[in-house]
Amino acid sequence: MARGWPSATSSSDEPARGSAPTRMRLKKLYSSREVAAMTGLSARQLQWWDANRLFASAIASHKTEAGGYTERRYTPLDVLELQALADLRHRGFTVGRLRALLETLRDVFGVRLYEAIGDGGPLTLFVGGDRIYARAADGRLFDLDTPTQPLLMVGEELPLRPVTARERRRRPTPARPAVRKSGTPSRGRPPAAE
């Protein structure tokens, strides 16, 4: 995926082997439903993250004249950051750790998360076990739990994986087996005892 932008290929437009991927135009804003589809987060998670100030949408939901509500809207950079946060969440990092990560990047290093994803920015984020590290452009490595002083590296390097922003689709929930008129589920199992 290109640095700085949400995935530009659509799963419905997957090319045949050997052909070039189909590209779509980037949008200025994405709805919360589109973001949920691209990140693997649920719409409810996005709503909770917004309400609890973990990650606010670019345009908040507001009441319409008809009495309903509009969807929250996110910029392409927001989508990129949410994809990285979803990846970290998928790796087992708690919401509190994600909040601390965003605050550390902002308060200590003066960067946003999208600037620390991939190479070329002032920082590059890595995950090693249950720790998040940042490598500065000058090569210094910081443990983001205690980012006040760079780590002194002696011996072998840590096995680190870069934090990535990639499209992650939610898995569909398995459908319940249909119940036939006879009262038995379609998979031939006897009905559950009442």
Stockholm file with secondary structure:
# STOCKHOLM 1.0

chainA/1-194         MARGWPSATSSSDEPARGSAPTRMRLKKLYSSREVAAMTGLSARQLQWWDANRLFASAIASHKTEAGGYTERRYTPLDVLELQALADLRHRGFTVGRLRALLETLRDVFGVRLYEAIGDGGPLTLFVGGDRIYARAADGRLFDLDTPTQPLLMVGEELPLRPVTARERRRRPTPARPAVRKSGTPSRGRPPAAE
#=GR chainA/1-194 SS CCTTSCCCCCGGGCCCTTSCCCCCCCCSCEEHHHHHHHHSCCHHHHHHHHHTTSSCCSBCCCBCTTSCBCCCEECHHHHHHHHHHHHHHHTTCCHHHHHHHHHHIIIIICCCGGGGSSSSSSEEEEEETTEEEEEETTSCEEETTSTTSCCCCCSSCCCCEECCCCCCCCCCCCCCCCBCTTSSBTTSCCCCCC
#=GC SS_cons         CCTTSCCCCCGGGCCCTTSCCCCCCCCSCEEHHHHHHHHSCCHHHHHHHHHTTSSCCSBCCCBCTTSCBCCCEECHHHHHHHHHHHHHHHTTCCHHHHHHHHHHIIIIICCCGGGGSSSSSSEEEEEETTEEEEEETTSCEEETTSTTSCCCCCSSCCCCEECCCCCCCCCCCCCCCCBCTTSSBTTSCCCCCC
//
